Amino acid sequence: MNSALIPLLILISIILIIALTTRFRLHAFTALFIVSLLLAAVTLPVASIVSTLKEGFGSTMASIGFLIIFGAMIGVILDRTGATLSIAGYMLSKTGEKRSPVALGLTGFITGLPIFCDSGFIVLSGLAKSLSRKSAVSMPFMATVLATSLYSVHCLIPPHPGALAAAGIVDANVGWMIIVGTLFAIPGAVSAYLWSAWASQKFSATAPSSGRDDEVDPRQSLPPVFLSILPIAVPLLLITAKSIAGLLDTEGNSLGRKILELPGEPVIALLIGVLFALFLMKRKSIADMNLVFSDAILKAGPILIITAAGGMFGMVIRSTGAGEIIGERLAGSGIGLLIPFLITVIMKTAQGSSTVAIITAASIVAPMLEMLGLGSEWGKVLALLSMGAGSMIASHANDSYFWVVTNFSDIRVEDTLRVYTTSTIVMGTVVFACIWLVSLFVL
């Protein structure tokens, strides 16, 4: 096939996915499968169509399956045991009610490391309403602080599915993704906080019309904050320690590297996090544990399927050779990190899903990394984080998280657009600017 026609067909396929999921409300998995099959049929040899679809779906599932399931288990246990409220109460005790937005932002950032942003927001939305009333801070501001602090880590850091699947596609170091991604998420969350504080000045604090009131009451039987943080901190520390040990000992001969080899593997590290989370449960019978595990698997299932379907679509794109074609044309252009960032921005803004956006962008960009000057270990990590920054822009009406923020905060759609949506644009832009500045010194 004419090499000039392949990028055009991929562009058409992306537009078709956007149309099927937004205009016709077709389920994301079905849309991804149909479009992947059509694209494969017109660009690949007939004999390789089915094998390519299977390989893309299966390899993505293999790289992220256990991580998403174990991450979901940790999140469900933190939710059911009140550990998230325990962390929130601790943060509030350190900041005071006058700085309750800061406490809420810190809580969202920490609990968002293992918990998906929509689940975290649902769990903490009642607390946000309560703090809004107590501290006379407007609800659009409180809701946006919570939403963006959760969102900053969701878009940048494994084990969240988009970042995790993209790391597998470009063969990047997950440990470094976690370390560096966390560092870049901080200015993202801070910039969103400052912008939302300015954008919400015209709103006054009013009591929400409905919803439960999750106040942090010291009389509540919440788990100790130390035990609440362990399921989050231990896996991150193990993965980080293994990555640092690998950097210091590239040959793998040191005792520290050998000791950390297994527990620092992300799958095992998250499994250890699950074991620590089980200590939070008051009743530890097999039946109670099975209820938690079943709930986590039910939550993880749809995410796994859609993410694996995104990987399948990505494998078809990679098999067409489009990445090499585009890469050759962009080689020497000097725009490097801007390409993965802009591709993800377009995908995210158009179809709503950060996960689909970053997986699709990674599949397009992976073959051209060398030609863009991003083939090194640092280049891959920064390219992925650029995609993560792009996947923040912009969360609006075609994003399910937008509606979670709106409905669970009892605020008007126009207020969510004014404060929250603009904050996602600011935070994504700030994160990319920070990544670009760092790239000047490390690439």
RODO-2510 file (C-alpha; in nm, 4 decimals, decimal comma):
residues 443
     n   res          X          Y          Z
     1     m     0,0000     0,0000     0,0000
     2     n     0,1091     0,3547    -0,0694
     3     s     0,2960     0,4771     0,2400
     4     a     0,1273     0,8180     0,2162
     5     l    -0,2137     0,6545     0,2456
     6     i    -0,1468     0,4669     0,5714
     7     p    -0,1331     0,7741     0,8031
     8     l    -0,4549     0,8980     0,6413
     9     l    -0,6286     0,5645     0,7100
    10     i    -0,5126     0,5756     1,0723
    11     l    -0,6468     0,9290     1,1081
    12     i    -0,9818     0,8127     0,9659
    13     s    -0,9867     0,5169     1,2067
    14     i    -0,9233     0,7462     1,5042
    15     i    -1,2042     0,9784     1,3941
    16     l    -1,4289     0,6727     1,3557
    17     i    -1,3556     0,5599     1,7137
    18     i    -1,4356     0,9093     1,8385
    19     a    -1,7616     0,9172     1,6410
    20     l    -1,8726     0,5701     1,7506
    21     t    -1,8056     0,6353     2,1209
    22     t    -1,9324     0,9924     2,1436
    23     r    -2,1921     1,0428     1,8716
    24     f    -2,3408     0,6920     1,8634
    25     r    -2,2634     0,6014     2,2287
    26     l    -2,1194     0,2635     2,1292
    27     h    -1,9275     0,0838     2,4044
    28     a    -1,5555     0,1615     2,3878
    29     f    -1,4533    -0,2052     2,3560
    30     t    -1,6924    -0,2662     2,0662
    31     a    -1,5808     0,0509     1,8881
    32     l    -1,2127    -0,0336     1,9316
    33     f    -1,2602    -0,3908     1,8094
    34     i    -1,4607    -0,2922     1,5009
    35     v    -1,2198    -0,0180     1,3987
    36     s    -0,9130    -0,2338     1,4701
    37     l    -1,0556    -0,5096     1,2499
    38     l    -1,1385    -0,2658     0,9670
    39     l    -0,7973    -0,0983     0,9810
    40     a    -0,6208    -0,4351     0,9847
    41     a    -0,8318    -0,5582     0,6919
    42     v    -0,7285    -0,2698     0,4660
    43     t    -0,3616    -0,2392     0,5688
    44     l    -0,2335    -0,5870     0,6669
    45     p    -0,2058    -0,9226     0,4875
    46     v    -0,5179    -1,1338     0,5416
    47     a    -0,3216    -1,4133     0,7088
    48     s    -0,1925    -1,1805     0,9828
    49     i    -0,5142    -0,9955     1,0718
    50     v    -0,6445    -1,2228     1,3476
    51     s    -0,2994    -1,2960     1,4907
    52     t    -0,2254    -0,9229     1,5129
    53     l    -0,5523    -0,8558     1,6966
    54     k    -0,4826    -1,1424     1,9384
    55     e    -0,1256    -1,0349     1,9973
    56     g    -0,2222    -0,6748     2,0716
    57     f    -0,5027    -0,7731     2,3085
    58     g    -0,3074    -1,0487     2,4819
    59     s     0,0225    -0,8659     2,5244
    60     t    -0,1522    -0,5661     2,6773
    61     m    -0,3475    -0,7885     2,9150
    62     a    -0,0278    -0,9701     3,0114
    63     s     0,1577    -0,6472     3,0897
    64     i    -0,1130    -0,4754     3,2953
    65     g    -0,3624    -0,7407     3,4095
    66     f    -0,2212    -0,8320     3,7513
    67     l    -0,1270    -0,4722     3,8274
    68     i    -0,4754    -0,3364     3,7656
    69     i    -0,6418    -0,6185     3,9618
    70     f    -0,4121    -0,5820     4,2632
    71     g    -0,4391    -0,2021     4,2466
    72     a    -0,8184    -0,2344     4,2468
    73     m    -0,8006    -0,4637     4,5516
    74     i    -0,5992    -0,2060     4,7450
    75     g    -0,8425     0,0677     4,6423
    76     v    -1,1527    -0,1284     4,7448
    77     i    -1,0066    -0,2144     5,0859
    78     l    -0,9014     0,1471     5,1521
    79     d    -1,2548     0,2526     5,0608
    80     r    -1,4428    -0,0069     5,2679
    81     t    -1,2302     0,0250     5,5806
    82     g    -1,2412     0,4052     5,5939
    83     a    -0,8651     0,4309     5,5392
    84     t    -0,9090     0,7169     5,2916
    85     l    -1,1064     0,9133     5,5511
    86     s    -0,8388     0,8339     5,8088
    87     i    -0,5730     0,9840     5,5801
    88     a    -0,7985     1,2844     5,5150
    89     g    -0,8545     1,3382     5,8862
    90     y    -0,4813     1,3311     5,9488
    91     m    -0,4158     1,5852     5,6744
    92     l    -0,6907     1,8110     5,8078
    93     s    -0,5480     1,7936     6,1595
    94     k    -0,2151     1,9196     6,0246
    95     t    -0,3495     2,2000     5,8083
    96     g    -0,6535     2,3168     6,0065
    97     e    -0,9992     2,3959     5,8705
    98     k    -0,8855     2,7279     5,7247
    99     r    -0,6569     2,5350     5,4922
   100     s    -0,9035     2,2545     5,4263
   101     p    -0,8568     2,2765     5,0462
   102     v    -0,4877     2,2001     5,0980
   103     a    -0,5757     1,9017     5,3167
   104     l    -0,8227     1,7762     5,0588
   105     g    -0,5681     1,8166     4,7795
   106     l    -0,3010     1,6255     4,9720
   107     t    -0,5507     1,3508     5,0510
   108     g    -0,6516     1,3194     4,6862
   109     f    -0,2890     1,3095     4,5726
   110     i    -0,1875     1,0362     4,8179
   111     t    -0,4971     0,8166     4,7900
   112     g    -0,4982     0,8633     4,4125
   113     l    -0,1702     0,6737     4,3767
   114     p    -0,3404     0,3304     4,3881
   115     i    -0,7074     0,4309     4,3445
   116     f    -0,8644     0,5269     4,0101
   117     c    -0,9627     0,8930     4,0034
   118     d    -1,3383     0,8355     3,9669
   119     s    -1,3491     0,5900     4,2597
   120     g    -1,1374     0,8210     4,4746
   121     f    -1,3625     1,1166     4,4003
   122     i    -1,6787     0,9223     4,4841
   123     v    -1,5273     0,8112     4,8163
   124     l    -1,4104     1,1605     4,9159
   125     s    -1,6860     1,3770     4,7650
   126     g    -1,8889     1,3771     5,0863
   127     l    -1,5838     1,4956     5,2764
   128     a    -1,5380     1,7769     5,0234
   129     k    -1,8978     1,8926     5,0808
   130     s    -1,8543     1,8857     5,4564
   131     l    -1,5309     2,0859     5,4427
   132     s    -1,6931     2,3341     5,2040
   133     r    -1,9620     2,4079     5,4642
   134     k    -1,7280     2,4156     5,7628
   135     s    -1,4602     2,6360     5,6112
   136     a    -1,6859     2,8595     5,3966
   137     v    -1,5042     2,7620     5,0770
   138     s    -1,7058     2,7351     4,7568
   139     m    -1,7945     2,3855     4,6376
   140     p    -1,6668     2,4366     4,2788
   141     f    -1,3237     2,5137     4,4258
   142     m    -1,3257     2,2195     4,6703
   143     a    -1,4502     1,9786     4,4050
   144     t    -1,1853     2,0910     4,1574
   145     v    -0,9033     2,0648     4,4113
   146     l    -1,0037     1,7070     4,4899
   147     a    -1,0669     1,6143     4,1250
   148     t    -0,7394     1,7531     3,9893
   149     s    -0,5215     1,6127     4,2694
   150     l    -0,6600     1,2662     4,1911
   151     y    -0,6334     1,3298     3,8175
   152     s    -0,2694     1,4423     3,8290
   153     v    -0,1452     1,1017     3,9455
   154     h    -0,4062     0,9063     3,7462
   155     c    -0,2738     1,0383     3,4146
   156     l     0,0984     1,0117     3,4900
   157     i     0,1747     0,7208     3,7195
   158     p     0,1456     0,3409     3,6983
   159     p    -0,0412     0,1283     3,8075
   160     h    -0,3102     0,3446     3,6456
   161     p    -0,4004     0,1712     3,3196
   162     g    -0,3105     0,4369     3,0618
   163     a     0,0402     0,5060     3,1903
   164     l     0,0977     0,1367     3,2574
   165     a    -0,0106     0,0147     2,9141
   166     a     0,1863     0,2915     2,7405
   167     a     0,4985     0,1947     2,9379
   168     g     0,4591    -0,1591     2,8078
   169     i     0,4147    -0,0402     2,4490
   170     v     0,7363     0,1664     2,4442
   171     d     0,9253    -0,0664     2,6813
   172     a     0,9915     0,1976     2,9465
   173     n     1,1008     0,1393     3,3062
   174     v     0,7886     0,1363     3,5261
   175     g     0,9879     0,2192     3,8381
   176     w     1,1271     0,5380     3,6872
   177     m     0,7803     0,6222     3,5572
   178     i     0,6506     0,6133     3,9152
   179     i     0,9376     0,8160     4,0604
   180     v     0,9579     1,0850     3,7933
   181     g     0,5826     1,0868     3,7286
   182     t     0,5145     1,1621     4,0952
   183     l     0,7580     1,4529     4,0851
   184     f     0,5903     1,6011     3,7756
   185     a     0,2414     1,5433     3,9167
   186     i     0,3214     1,7836     4,2023
   187     p     0,3512     2,1025     3,9911
   188     g     0,0466     1,9841     3,7959
   189     a    -0,1650     1,9563     4,1104
   190     v    -0,0291     2,2845     4,2518
   191     s    -0,0995     2,4768     3,9297
   192     a    -0,4542     2,3380     3,9162
   193     y    -0,5040     2,4427     4,2807
   194     l    -0,3887     2,7987     4,2158
   195     w    -0,5883     2,8331     3,8949
   196     s    -0,9095     2,6930     4,0474
   197     a    -0,8706     2,9254     4,3466
   198     w    -0,8644     3,2200     4,1045
   199     a    -1,1349     3,0863     3,8712
   200     s    -1,3800     3,0198     4,1562
   201     q    -1,3539     3,3601     4,3276
   202     k    -1,7037     3,4623     4,2221
   203     f    -1,8632     3,1601     4,3931
   204     s    -1,9757     3,1679     4,7545
   205     a    -1,9848     2,8745     4,9928
   206     t    -2,3347     2,7274     5,0004
   207     a    -2,4605     2,4043     5,1472
   208     p    -2,4885     2,1277     4,8867
   209     s    -2,8458     2,0298     4,8127
   210     s    -2,7991     1,6578     4,8681
   211     g    -2,5485     1,3813     4,9351
   212     r    -2,4098     1,2124     5,2392
   213     d    -2,1970     1,4047     5,4838
   214     d    -1,8652     1,2257     5,5313
   215     e    -1,7216     1,4379     5,8074
   216     v    -1,4031     1,3160     5,9708
   217     d    -1,5360     1,2527     6,3201
   218     p    -1,2740     1,1425     6,5765
   219     r    -1,5380     0,9184     6,7342
   220     q    -1,5635     0,7162     6,4164
   221     s    -1,3844     0,3826     6,4238
   222     l    -1,1324     0,4574     6,1515
   223     p    -0,8057     0,2662     6,1088
   224     p    -0,4806     0,4295     6,2238
   225     v    -0,3324     0,6611     5,9634
   226     f    -0,0006     0,4722     5,9642
   227     l    -0,1706     0,1450     5,8705
   228     s    -0,3854     0,3317     5,6166
   229     i    -0,0824     0,4654     5,4296
   230     l     0,1193     0,1405     5,4311
   231     p    -0,0685    -0,0286     5,1414
   232     i     0,0132     0,2765     4,9273
   233     a     0,3654     0,3495     5,0493
   234     v     0,5159    -0,0002     5,0649
   235     p     0,4631    -0,0976     4,6963
   236     l     0,5874     0,2425     4,5777
   237     l     0,8977     0,2187     4,7969
   238     l     0,9770    -0,1351     4,6798
   239     i     0,9423    -0,0466     4,3115
   240     t     1,1457     0,2708     4,3615
   241     a     1,4184     0,0876     4,5542
   242     k     1,4533    -0,1731     4,2803
   243     s     1,4815     0,0966     4,0136
   244     i     1,7499     0,2837     4,2097
   245     a     1,9374    -0,0422     4,2788
   246     g     1,9281    -0,1196     3,9061
   247     l     2,0704     0,2233     3,8287
   248     l     2,3560     0,1811     4,0794
   249     d     2,4286    -0,1805     3,9808
   250     t     2,3626    -0,2397     3,6119
   251     e     2,5196    -0,5877     3,6176
   252     g     2,2962    -0,7143     3,9008
   253     n     2,5730    -0,8568     4,1183
   254     s     2,5151    -0,6632     4,4417
   255     l     2,3289    -0,8098     4,7374
   256     g     2,0795    -0,5208     4,7421
   257     r     1,9901    -0,5732     4,3758
   258     k     1,9368    -0,9468     4,4335
   259     i     1,7242    -0,8903     4,7454
   260     l     1,5023    -0,6347     4,5692
   261     e     1,4728    -0,8226     4,2403
   262     l     1,1497    -1,0069     4,3269
   263     p     0,9719    -0,7794     4,5820
   264     g     1,0544    -0,4740     4,3688
   265     e     0,8844    -0,6219     4,0642
   266     p     0,5621    -0,4146     4,0252
   267     v     0,3288    -0,7178     4,0316
   268     i     0,4835    -0,8557     4,3517
   269     a     0,5090    -0,5091     4,5087
   270     l     0,1361    -0,4491     4,4601
   271     l     0,0574    -0,7972     4,5907
   272     i     0,2510    -0,7061     4,9059
   273     g     0,0425    -0,3871     4,9188
   274     v    -0,2727    -0,6009     4,9115
   275     l    -0,1421    -0,8044     5,2066
   276     f    -0,0782    -0,4855     5,4058
   277     a    -0,4260    -0,3617     5,3137
   278     l    -0,5830    -0,6774     5,4558
   279     f    -0,4600    -0,5722     5,8024
   280     l    -0,7072    -0,2814     5,7796
   281     m    -1,0049    -0,5180     5,7691
   282     k    -1,1696    -0,5720     6,1060
   283     r    -1,3102    -0,9086     6,0038
   284     k    -1,0562    -1,1202     5,8227
   285     s    -1,2598    -1,4302     5,7451
   286     i    -1,2271    -1,5936     5,4049
   287     a    -1,5858    -1,4924     5,3259
   288     d    -1,5160    -1,1224     5,3991
   289     m    -1,1950    -1,1286     5,1979
   290     n    -1,3726    -1,2961     4,9078
   291     l    -1,6308    -1,0163     4,9030
   292     v    -1,3533    -0,7583     4,8711
   293     f    -1,1696    -0,9579     4,6065
   294     s    -1,4892    -1,0109     4,4052
   295     d    -1,5743    -0,6408     4,4181
   296     a    -1,2229    -0,5478     4,3052
   297     i    -1,2296    -0,7941     4,0149
   298     l    -1,5703    -0,6627     3,9051
   299     k    -1,4335    -0,3065     3,9089
   300     a    -1,1126    -0,4043     3,7293
   301     g    -1,2827    -0,6156     3,4598
   302     p    -1,4238    -0,3386     3,2372
   303     i    -1,1030    -0,1371     3,2714
   304     l    -0,8939    -0,4385     3,1699
   305     i    -1,1087    -0,5145     2,8681
   306     i    -1,1137    -0,1584     2,7342
   307     t    -0,7425    -0,1084     2,7992
   308     a    -0,6536    -0,4366     2,6265
   309     a    -0,8744    -0,3367     2,3327
   310     g    -0,6822    -0,0093     2,3148
   311     g    -0,3617    -0,2143     2,3050
   312     m    -0,5102    -0,4218     2,0224
   313     f    -0,5818    -0,1073     1,8202
   314     g    -0,2308     0,0116     1,8971
   315     m    -0,0781    -0,3152     1,7728
   316     v    -0,2619    -0,2799     1,4429
   317     i    -0,1276     0,0758     1,4079
   318     r     0,2254    -0,0421     1,4843
   319     s     0,1955    -0,3268     1,2333
   320     t     0,1083    -0,0830     0,9538
   321     g     0,4488     0,0868     0,9874
   322     a     0,2855     0,4277     1,0247
   323     g     0,5151     0,5239     1,3110
   324     e     0,8252     0,4769     1,0965
   325     i     0,6663     0,6683     0,8076
   326     i     0,5711     0,9661     1,0241
   327     g     0,9008     0,9467     1,2118
   328     e     1,1041     0,9731     0,8920
   329     r     0,9151     1,2872     0,7950
   330     l     0,9586     1,4434     1,1386
   331     a     1,3217     1,3373     1,1866
   332     g     1,5417     1,6381     1,2465
   333     s     1,2449     1,8680     1,3029
   334     g     1,3587     1,9380     1,6586
   335     i     1,0067     1,9227     1,8007
   336     g     1,0668     1,5949     1,9877
   337     l     0,8410     1,5794     2,2932
   338     l     0,5787     1,8034     2,1361
   339     i     0,4643     1,5216     1,9033
   340     p     0,3519     1,2699     2,1706
   341     f     0,2008     1,5554     2,3730
   342     l    -0,0084     1,6975     2,0877
   343     i    -0,1256     1,3576     1,9617
   344     t    -0,2544     1,2743     2,3093
   345     v    -0,4170     1,6168     2,3529
   346     i    -0,6111     1,5696     2,0297
   347     m    -0,7195     1,2163     2,1228
   348     k    -0,8193     1,3103     2,4772
   349     t    -1,0099     1,6269     2,3882
   350     a    -1,1954     1,4542     2,1056
   351     q    -1,3026     1,1237     2,2608
   352     g    -1,2808     1,1769     2,6387
   353     s    -1,0882     0,8757     2,7687
   354     s    -0,7392     0,9495     2,9014
   355     t    -0,6589     0,5773     2,8884
   356     v    -0,7532     0,5346     2,5217
   357     a    -0,5755     0,8605     2,4355
   358     i    -0,2413     0,7668     2,5880
   359     i    -0,2465     0,4071     2,4575
   360     t    -0,3235     0,5217     2,1030
   361     a    -0,0583     0,7925     2,1188
   362     a     0,2013     0,5463     2,2520
   363     s     0,1279     0,3056     1,9675
   364     i     0,1721     0,5798     1,7075
   365     v     0,4833     0,7288     1,8678
   366     a     0,6711     0,4107     1,9724
   367     p     0,8265     0,3352     1,6305
   368     m     0,9405     0,6952     1,5812
   369     l     1,1095     0,7497     1,9197
   370     e     1,4606     0,7007     1,7831
   371     m     1,4022     0,9446     1,4974
   372     l     1,2605     1,2018     1,7404
   373     g     1,5692     1,1697     1,9605
   374     l     1,3724     0,9948     2,2364
   375     g     1,5101     0,6413     2,2071
   376     s     1,7120     0,6496     2,5310
   377     e     1,5758     0,5314     2,8662
   378     w     1,5186     0,8914     2,9739
   379     g     1,3738     0,9766     2,6341
   380     k     1,1121     0,7013     2,6653
   381     v     1,0156     0,8076     3,0181
   382     l     0,9820     1,1749     2,9238
   383     a     0,7888     1,0874     2,6068
   384     l     0,5433     0,8825     2,8140
   385     l     0,5050     1,1597     3,0689
   386     s     0,4413     1,4048     2,7833
   387     m     0,1569     1,1762     2,6759
   388     g     0,0326     1,1713     3,0345
   389     a     0,0319     1,5515     3,0383
   390     g    -0,1560     1,5509     2,7093
   391     s    -0,4140     1,3066     2,8451
   392     m    -0,5177     1,5687     3,1023
   393     i    -0,6255     1,8164     2,8302
   394     a    -0,9149     1,8681     2,8391
   395     s    -1,1627     1,6895     3,0635
   396     h    -1,5061     1,8071     2,9524
   397     a    -1,8534     1,6732     2,8677
   398     n    -1,7317     1,3648     2,6758
   399     d    -1,5287     1,2434     2,9765
   400     s    -1,7087     1,0227     3,2305
   401     y    -1,4925     1,1697     3,5081
   402     f    -1,6319     1,5155     3,4269
   403     w    -1,9808     1,3886     3,5109
   404     v    -1,8594     1,2139     3,8268
   405     v    -1,7149     1,5454     3,9465
   406     t    -2,0315     1,7367     3,8531
   407     n    -2,2919     1,4970     3,9908
   408     f    -2,1206     1,3953     4,3147
   409     s    -2,0431     1,7598     4,3966
   410     d    -2,3959     1,8858     4,3217
   411     i    -2,2621     2,1755     4,1146
   412     r    -2,3821     2,3102     3,7801
   413     v    -2,2320     2,1885     3,4527
   414     e    -2,1323     2,5413     3,3545
   415     d    -1,9457     2,5788     3,6860
   416     t    -1,7579     2,2519     3,6283
   417     l    -1,6599     2,3723     3,2815
   418     r    -1,5524     2,7130     3,4133
   419     v    -1,3389     2,5859     3,7020
   420     y    -1,2558     2,2156     3,6620
   421     t    -1,2175     2,1889     3,2826
   422     t    -0,9981     2,4989     3,2611
   423     s    -0,7897     2,3618     3,5491
   424     t    -0,7174     2,0416     3,3540
   425     i    -0,5926     2,2536     3,0636
   426     v    -0,3661     2,4526     3,2948
   427     m    -0,2274     2,1479     3,4767
   428     g    -0,1565     1,9548     3,1552
   429     t     0,0216     2,2550     3,0049
   430     v     0,2274     2,3162     3,3202
   431     v     0,3294     1,9491     3,3476
   432     f     0,4407     1,9428     2,9835
   433     a     0,6366     2,2673     3,0301
   434     c     0,8180     2,1120     3,3286
   435     i     0,8927     1,7957     3,1292
   436     w     1,0274     2,0002     2,8393
   437     l     1,2535     2,2028     3,0703
   438     v     1,3960     1,8869     3,2284
   439     s     1,4541     1,7374     2,8829
   440     l     1,6932     2,0243     2,8034
   441     f     1,9290     1,8885     3,0699
   442     v     1,8890     1,5103     3,0458
   443     l     1,8427     1,4437     2,6724
***
